[in-house]
Amino acid sequence: MIVVTGATGNVGQELVRILAAAGEQVTAVSRRPAEVPEGARHHQADLAEPQGLRPALEGADALFLIVAGDNPQGILDRARAAGIGRVVLLSSQGVGTRPEVYRHPAEFEAAVRRSGLEWTVLRSGGLNSNAFAWAETIRMRRTAMAPFGDVGLPTVDPADVAEVAAAVLREPGHGGRTYELTGPVLTTPRERVEAIGAALGEPVRFVEQSREEARAQMLGFMPEPVVEGTLGILGAPLPAELVPSPAVERILGRPARPFTDWAARFAPAFR
């Protein structure tokens, strides 16, 4: 059995679907109630309270872990006690490029590596699903706002991250490895908005925010150090953050999906 935490997220929900469709026994863990596909069961728990995970972990072989809560060691101790042998952590590319900012996922990575379990770390770049932040203004005014409109990054499809996670959870040969997951090409915010407009069949206007405007907006839901790190990546990416990773293609045997594919699949969210 495979336990998937963060099972209502953009990656976790797709991972549960993939594993269940492949015939795996899956326990989907989330803080909120959730519907799960046939072949999966749901367990409601908060990763900030690892003791609540015990019923989900019993009888499992592998764990997909997201960065949540502040006690990764407690989660991993319970996983080991339950007989789990393999853990796959969904972390962030920023741990490798900006460790001074991405300390929280770095703590999870360190805990996973010293857990005594077979481990694999997936460092995801920015997710295409971050474009959902534009959904309301696109639906209401066919407008999207973002800073640094012409700075490109190789954002990644959450479905690709989920497929890689499924492969790593089910196949041998990935233990002790860290994979960076990105999309196949650089795209700018302006280009991503254009792609959403193309998927809708009508233009969407792009409005470029100043750094200060974006910072004020982001402080409403992100801690200040993370806001500064995120703005750094968006506005002045480091060389390592500009290089599309080959990991998706190497693991899945096909190219990573472009943003246009994501926009076409999720166009209804912007109508």
C-alpha positions as CSV (number, residue, x, y, z in Angstrom):
1,M,0.0,0.0,0.0
2,I,1.1,3.6,-0.7
3,V,0.3,6.5,1.5
4,V,-0.1,9.9,-0.3
5,T,0.0,13.0,1.9
6,G,-1.3,16.3,0.5
7,A,-3.9,14.2,-1.4
8,T,-6.1,17.2,-2.3
9,G,-3.3,19.3,-3.8
10,N,-2.5,19.7,-7.5
11,V,0.2,17.0,-7.4
12,G,-1.3,14.7,-4.7
13,Q,-4.7,14.5,-6.2
14,E,-3.3,13.4,-9.6
15,L,-0.9,11.0,-7.9
16,V,-3.7,9.3,-6.1
17,R,-5.6,8.9,-9.4
18,I,-2.6,7.5,-11.2
19,L,-1.8,5.0,-8.5
20,A,-5.4,3.8,-8.1
21,A,-5.7,3.5,-11.9
22,A,-2.6,1.3,-11.9
23,G,-4.2,-1.1,-9.3
24,E,-2.2,0.1,-6.3
25,Q,-3.8,0.2,-2.9
26,V,-3.7,3.8,-1.9
27,T,-4.4,5.8,1.3
28,A,-5.0,9.4,0.5
29,V,-4.3,11.7,3.5
30,S,-5.5,15.3,3.7
31,R,-6.6,17.8,6.3
32,R,-10.0,18.1,4.8
33,P,-12.5,15.5,3.8
34,A,-12.1,14.4,0.2
35,E,-13.5,12.1,-2.4
36,V,-11.1,9.6,-3.8
37,P,-11.2,7.3,-6.8
38,E,-12.2,3.6,-6.6
39,G,-9.4,1.6,-5.2
40,A,-8.3,4.3,-2.7
41,R,-9.3,5.1,0.8
42,H,-9.2,8.5,2.6
43,H,-7.8,9.3,6.0
44,Q,-8.2,12.8,7.4
45,A,-5.1,14.0,9.3
46,D,-2.9,17.0,9.8
47,L,0.9,16.5,9.2
48,A,1.5,19.0,12.0
49,E,0.2,16.3,14.3
50,P,2.0,13.1,13.3
51,Q,0.3,10.9,15.8
52,G,-2.9,11.2,13.8
53,L,-1.2,9.4,10.8
54,R,-0.9,6.1,12.6
55,P,-4.1,4.5,11.1
56,A,-3.1,5.6,7.6
57,L,0.5,4.2,7.8
58,E,-0.4,0.8,9.2
59,G,0.3,-1.9,6.5
60,A,1.8,0.5,4.0
61,D,5.0,0.0,2.1
62,A,5.8,3.5,0.8
63,L,5.0,7.1,1.7
64,F,4.7,10.2,-0.5
65,L,5.4,13.1,1.8
66,I,4.9,16.8,1.2
67,V,6.5,19.7,3.2
68,A,3.9,20.6,5.8
69,G,4.0,21.0,9.5
70,D,7.2,21.4,11.4
71,N,7.9,17.9,12.6
72,P,9.3,15.8,9.7
73,Q,11.2,13.6,12.2
74,G,7.9,12.7,14.0
75,I,6.3,11.7,10.7
76,L,9.2,9.6,9.6
77,D,9.6,7.9,13.0
78,R,5.9,6.8,12.7
79,A,6.4,5.7,9.1
80,R,9.4,3.5,10.1
81,A,7.6,2.1,13.1
82,A,4.7,1.1,10.8
83,G,7.0,-0.9,8.5
84,I,7.2,1.6,5.6
85,G,10.5,1.1,3.7
86,R,10.4,3.9,1.1
87,V,9.7,7.6,1.3
88,V,9.4,10.0,-1.6
89,L,9.6,13.7,-0.6
90,L,8.1,16.5,-2.8
91,S,10.5,19.4,-2.1
92,S,11.4,22.6,-3.9
93,Q,14.1,23.5,-6.5
94,G,14.8,26.4,-4.2
95,V,16.5,24.2,-1.7
96,G,19.3,23.7,-4.1
97,T,19.5,27.3,-5.5
98,R,18.5,29.4,-2.5
99,P,19.0,27.4,0.6
100,E,19.1,30.5,2.8
101,V,15.4,31.1,1.9
102,Y,14.0,27.6,1.5
103,R,15.0,26.3,5.0
104,H,11.7,24.6,5.7
105,P,11.8,22.1,2.8
106,A,15.6,21.8,3.5
107,E,14.8,20.6,7.0
108,F,12.4,18.0,5.5
109,E,15.1,16.8,3.1
110,A,17.6,16.4,5.9
111,A,15.1,14.4,8.0
112,V,14.3,12.1,5.0
113,R,18.0,11.5,4.3
114,R,18.7,10.5,7.9
115,S,15.5,8.5,8.4
116,G,16.9,5.1,7.7
117,L,14.3,4.6,5.0
118,E,15.0,4.3,1.2
119,W,14.5,7.9,0.1
120,T,14.1,9.9,-3.1
121,V,13.7,13.7,-3.2
122,L,11.8,15.4,-6.0
123,R,12.7,19.1,-6.2
124,S,9.9,20.7,-8.2
125,G,10.3,24.0,-10.0
126,G,7.4,26.4,-10.1
127,L,4.1,24.7,-10.9
128,N,1.9,25.6,-13.9
129,S,-1.0,25.4,-11.5
130,N,0.2,28.6,-9.9
131,A,-1.6,30.2,-12.8
132,F,-4.9,29.5,-11.0
133,A,-4.1,32.7,-9.1
134,W,-5.3,34.5,-12.2
135,A,-8.6,32.5,-12.5
136,E,-10.9,35.1,-10.8
137,T,-9.6,38.1,-12.7
138,I,-9.6,36.2,-16.0
139,R,-13.1,35.0,-15.5
140,M,-14.4,38.5,-14.5
141,R,-12.4,40.8,-16.6
142,R,-10.3,38.7,-19.0
143,T,-7.2,40.3,-17.3
144,A,-4.2,38.8,-15.5
145,M,-1.6,40.6,-13.4
146,A,1.9,39.5,-12.5
147,P,5.4,41.1,-12.0
148,F,8.4,40.6,-14.4
149,G,6.2,39.9,-17.4
150,D,9.1,39.0,-19.7
151,V,11.2,36.9,-17.5
152,G,11.0,33.2,-18.5
153,L,11.1,30.2,-16.2
154,P,10.7,26.4,-17.0
155,T,7.5,25.9,-15.0
156,V,6.4,22.3,-14.6
157,D,3.0,20.5,-15.1
158,P,1.8,19.1,-11.7
159,A,0.7,16.0,-13.7
160,D,4.3,15.4,-14.7
161,V,5.4,15.7,-11.1
162,A,2.7,13.2,-10.1
163,E,3.7,10.8,-12.9
164,V,7.3,10.9,-11.8
165,A,6.3,10.4,-8.2
166,A,4.3,7.3,-9.2
167,A,7.2,5.9,-11.1
168,V,9.6,6.5,-8.2
169,L,7.2,5.0,-5.7
170,R,6.6,1.8,-7.7
171,E,9.9,1.2,-9.5
172,P,13.4,0.2,-8.2
173,G,16.5,2.2,-8.8
174,H,15.6,5.6,-7.5
175,G,16.8,5.3,-3.9
176,G,19.2,7.9,-2.7
177,R,18.5,10.2,-5.7
178,T,17.4,13.8,-5.9
179,Y,15.6,14.8,-9.1
180,E,14.9,18.4,-10.2
181,L,11.6,18.6,-12.1
182,T,10.9,21.4,-14.5
183,G,9.0,22.0,-17.7
184,P,10.6,21.6,-21.2
185,V,11.1,25.3,-22.1
186,L,11.2,28.8,-20.5
187,T,7.9,30.7,-20.6
188,T,7.2,34.2,-19.4
189,P,4.1,35.3,-17.4
190,R,3.0,37.2,-20.5
191,E,3.3,34.0,-22.7
192,R,1.4,31.9,-20.1
193,V,-1.4,34.4,-20.1
194,E,-1.5,34.3,-23.9
195,A,-1.7,30.5,-23.8
196,I,-4.7,30.7,-21.5
197,G,-6.3,33.1,-23.8
198,A,-5.7,30.8,-26.8
199,A,-7.2,27.9,-24.8
200,L,-10.3,30.1,-24.1
201,G,-10.5,31.2,-27.7
202,E,-10.4,34.9,-26.8
203,P,-7.7,37.3,-25.7
204,V,-6.7,37.9,-22.1
205,R,-5.0,41.2,-21.2
206,F,-1.8,41.0,-19.3
207,V,-1.0,43.8,-16.8
208,E,2.5,43.9,-15.4
209,Q,2.7,44.7,-11.7
210,S,5.6,46.5,-10.1
211,R,7.8,44.5,-7.7
212,E,6.3,46.5,-4.8
213,E,2.7,45.7,-5.9
214,A,3.4,42.0,-6.2
215,R,5.2,42.0,-2.8
216,A,2.3,43.6,-1.0
217,Q,-0.1,41.1,-2.6
218,M,2.0,38.1,-1.7
219,L,2.5,39.1,1.9
220,G,-1.2,38.5,2.4
221,F,-0.6,34.7,2.2
222,M,3.2,34.1,2.4
223,P,5.9,34.7,5.0
224,E,8.2,37.6,4.2
225,P,11.4,35.5,3.6
226,V,9.5,33.3,1.2
227,V,8.0,36.3,-0.6
228,E,11.5,37.8,-1.1
229,G,12.9,34.4,-2.3
230,T,10.0,34.0,-4.7
231,L,10.3,37.5,-6.1
232,G,14.0,36.8,-6.5
233,I,13.3,33.7,-8.6
234,L,10.6,35.4,-10.6
235,G,12.6,38.6,-11.3
236,A,16.2,37.6,-11.2
237,P,16.5,33.9,-11.7
238,L,19.9,32.3,-11.1
239,P,21.5,30.4,-14.0
240,A,20.5,27.0,-12.4
241,E,16.9,28.1,-12.3
242,L,16.9,28.9,-16.0
243,V,17.9,25.4,-17.2
244,P,15.2,22.9,-18.1
245,S,15.9,19.7,-16.4
246,P,15.9,16.4,-18.3
247,A,14.6,14.4,-15.3
248,V,11.0,14.1,-16.4
249,E,11.9,12.7,-19.8
250,R,14.5,10.4,-18.4
251,I,12.1,8.9,-15.9
252,L,8.9,8.8,-17.9
253,G,10.4,8.2,-21.4
254,R,8.6,11.2,-22.9
255,P,9.1,14.9,-22.9
256,A,7.7,17.1,-20.2
257,R,4.4,18.7,-21.1
258,P,4.5,22.3,-22.2
259,F,2.4,25.0,-20.5
260,T,0.0,25.1,-23.5
261,D,-1.0,21.5,-22.6
262,W,-1.9,22.5,-19.1
263,A,-3.8,25.6,-20.2
264,A,-5.9,23.5,-22.6
265,R,-6.8,21.0,-19.9
266,F,-7.8,23.6,-17.3
267,A,-9.4,26.2,-19.6
268,P,-12.8,25.6,-17.9
269,A,-11.4,27.0,-14.7
270,F,-10.8,30.4,-16.4
271,R,-14.2,30.6,-18.3
